[in-house]
Amino acid sequence: MTDAPFAPLETEIDRDVALDVLRGATAGADDGELFFERRRSESLVYDDGRLKTASYDAAQGFGLRAVRGEVAGYAHSTEISETALRRAAETARLAVGAGGGTMADAPQATNRHLYTADDPIAGASFPVKLETLKEIDTFLRDLDSRVVQVSASIGASLQEIEILRPDGHSVRDTRPMTRLNISVIVEKDGRRESGTAGGGGRVGLDGLMLPADWQAKAREALRVAVVNLDAVPAPAGVMDVVLGPGWPGILLHEAIGHGLEGDFNRKGSSAFAGLMGQQIAAHGVTVLDDGTIPDRRGSISVDDEGTPSGKNTLIEDGVLVGYMQDRQNARLMGVASTGNGRRQSYAHAPMPRMTNTYMLGGDSAPEDIVADLKDGIYAVGFGGGQVDITNGKFVFSCTEAYRVENGKVGAPVKGATLIGDGATALKHIRGIGSDMALDPGMGNCGKAGQWVPVGVGQPTLMIGGLTVGGSAT
């Protein structure tokens, strides 16, 4: 595997041969493609004063898909060769059966590039990366004597893809990704608490490794940890909750976003199935999925079927106006693909997935929304969460939250979880701040065993009547 540009139809297999095999596999099908991929990634983890992990991975392969109606045949291989391609075609062809389909038109072509094509792994030498991690460790320990452990990591990857369709249409995309994460543990009077911060995107490592950037992340991780040192047990019960801007949009992503993906709605398994054109959220609520924001973690110039990404409105002023679609589900629902066909790698078939999903800001000042909270929780940081797509019920844990009484922000609380369902939460939004922000670039989304990078965002929000699970009564 070399650093030369990835061009499998020029270097690995003859283009005319590949096209002939693909056409044979998809004859009588509704859709299909050859997806070639090369991916390289590097990760360094510096933990508790020493380099704990240094890894480099390189892989390449192809996936061949043939689609007929609701059935898709898929085969993949790490070997890009005519022999492997013909074997894959025999397997994928089984989905077509007797045929009778009409091949869908190719996606619209685009020359748009939303991010650099430079390899971020080569953007800094290994010694420089290691030294930066050491500096982060030293900086935090010198900053506060209560720091007892620091973990910092730098990750970079480059994904190169080429998609070939039976009509000869092809598209390429080169996708960089970088991320820097910092975790810190502090101790006071025998009590230990942690804080994390990080971020990145489809950018080079140079910006993330500037002291001004990583020092801000380090200070934020330390701030959260120190706040939690004084946290009291969270209350429990049904109450109003104010969510902070930015990363708390992960709740929106899980509780609402997945339910607006095309496959769940076509099959009728989403809580939002059959509600197109209806008021499903409070007035003023507008939610978009936008894969076109330059350099963002969830952005893609084209999706993994070759469709240009889009800025798609899902909910407009509370009304459901759109779903996120890949090609297969869009065709079966009689609509156009929205550029949301994504896959984890060449070993996975595409499906409808989110990119950057966020709620637009409103007119309210964030401080006024908090001041209107009479008795509840102000949650500004979230950890893990779970959601049931069929009913939209979610459970999220808060990593930073505060008790609010009569509009006054009080003590931080520990152990708070937010429980509710997306459909109800949307209708109970009572305040929308003017401070919409996107997350710092650290989101990953899992679905059906596949993981893809995503972005989230929202303004300060007040949601009425959520169940707060805590330890205080």
DOTI-39564 format. One record per residue (C-alpha): x, z, y. Coordinates in steps of 0.1 Angstrom, whole numbers, plus 5000, padded with zeros to 4 digits. Layout:
REM residues N
XZY ...
END
This chain:
REM residues 473
500050005000 501649895033 501049945070 500149575074 496549515085 494049535056 492949185047 491949185010 490448835011 493848705022 496248915002 494449064972 491948804961 491048444970 488148444995 486448144978 486648314944 485248634958 482448454975 481648254944 481448574923 479348754949 476848464951 476548464913 475848834913 473248814941 471448494931 467748564933 468448904950 467049024984 470349144997 473949234987 477549244998 481049304989 482549615006 486349645007 488049955019 491450105025 491750465036 494750675045 494651045055 496951335063 496251705066 498451995076 497252355074 499352635089 498052975078 499253325085 502653225098 503552955072 502752595063 500152635036 499252275029 500651935037 498851645021 498751275023 496351045005 495950675002 493250484984 491650144983 489049954964 485749764966 482049804959 479649524950 475949564955 472949354945 469549454958 466149344945 463049514959 463549894955 466349854930 470049834938 472849754913 476249894924 479649874908 483049964922 486749964914 490050084927 491549754916 490949464940 491349164916 489348874903 489049044869 487749364883 485349174906 483848974877 483249294857 481549454887 479349154892 478049174857 476949534863 475449484897 473649174885 471549384862 469449504891 468349154900 466749074867 464848754867 465348714904 462748564927 464048734958 464848584991 468248665005 468048845038 469748705069 473148835078 473449105104 473949005140 477648945148 479449155173 482949175189 482349525202 485049785196 484150145203 487550295195 491150215191 492550045159 495850235161 496750455131 496550815143 498750935114 501650755130 500850885164 503051185160 505851275136 505551535109 507951775127 506051755159 502751825142 504252125124 505752255156 502452235173 500752435146 503552695149 503052715187 499252775182 500053065158 502553215183 500353165213 497353345198 499453635185 501053675219 497753645237 496053945220 497554225200 494354255180 495053915163 495953975127 495653625113 495653265126 494852945107 495352605124 495052255110 495651905120 493951615103 494151235108 492850935089 492450565092 489750375074 489849995073 486849795059 485849435054 482349335043 481648995028 478048865024 476748585000 476248345030 480048375038 479448605068 482148875070 483049155093 485949395097 486249735113 489149975117 488150345121 490550615132 489650985130 491451295142 490651665143 492351995152 490752325141 491752685149 490453005132 491553355142 490853705129 491054005151 490954375141 489954685161 489455035146 489454895111 486754625119 487654265115 485853965129 486653595131 486253305155 486752935152 487052635175 488052275171 487251925177 488351565177 486951215173 487950855169 491050895190 494750945187 496451275181 498351275214 495451425234 494651695208 498251805207 498651855244 499052225251 496252225276 493852095249 494852325220 495252625242 491652585253 490552575217 492652875208 491253075236 487752985226 488353085190 489753415202 486853475226 484253435198 486153675175 486553935203 482853905211 481953975175 484054285175 481354455196 478354295179 475554515168 473154445138 470754165146 467054235150 464554095125 461153945131 459353655148 460553605183 461453345209 465053205207 467153025233 469752785218 472852695238 473952335245 476252125224 477052235188 473652415183 472352065180 473352105144 469952275139 468251965154 470351745131 469351925099 465852035106 464651715122 467251435118 467251405081 463451395081 463651085103 465850875080 464050575066 464350635029 462650975030 459750825051 459350515030 458950724999 456650965017 458851265010 459651355046 457551605066 457351325092 456151045069 453150855082 453251005117 454650705136 453150695171 451851055169 452751355190 455151545168 457051745195 456451915228 456251685259 459651625274 461351615240 463351295235 465651255206 468150975200 470550865173 473350675191 476250525172 477550345202 479250625222 482950535225 485450745206 482850995192 483151135157 479850995146 480250655162 480650325143 481149975158 479349845128 477650035099 478750005063 476449705058 477949515088 475049585112 476149675147 475350035155 472550105179 471250355205 468050435187 465250645202 463550845175 461251075195 460150985231 458451245252 457351415220 456051095203 457550965171 458750615178 461450535153 463250605121 466850545112 467150245088 469650075065 468949715055 467049785022 464650045035 464049855067 463149545048 460749735025 459149895056 458849565075 461149665103 464749585114 467849775104 468950015131 472650015121 472450345102 473450215067 476450435059 478450525028 481250775021 483550515006 483750194986 482650404956 479250474971 476150264979 474950275015 471850475026 470250565060 472450825077 472650975112 475550895136 475451095168 471951265170 471051445202 468151555224 468151445261 468251705288 465351815309 464951955345 465252325339 468352525350 469852685318 470053025335 466253005343 465452945306 467453245296 465753455323 462353355310 463253505276 461453835274 462453955240 464553745217 467853595208 470253375227 472253175201 475152975212 477152925180 476152825145 477752825110 476152685079 472552585074 470152455048 466952245051 464252125027 463551765036 460051765021 458752035044 461452065071 462052435064 465452555076 467752855075 470752875099 473353145104 474553225139 478253275146 477653385182 474353525194 473153785219 470054015222 467953925253 465354165268 463454095299 465653795308 468854005306 471553905281 472654215263 474954305234 476154045209 474454055175 475854005141 474253875110 471453675127 469753385108 467153155122 464353055099 461552805106 460552445100 461452145120 457852015126 456752345140 459952415160 459552075177 456152165190 457152515201 459952395225 459152565258 462152495279 464652205281 467752255301 469552005324 472852075306 472851835276 476151835259 477651675228 479551885203 483351885204 483751655174 483651855142 480451755123 480151645087 476851555071 476051565034 473351375017 472951284980 476551384973 477951165001 479751305032 480151115065 481351225100 478551285126 477951415161 475251635174 474151745209 471351905229 470752095262 469852465264 466452505246 463852775243 461952765210 459052995205 458153185174 461153145151 461753395124 465053585130 466553735099 468754025107 469654375095 468054585122 464354695122 
END
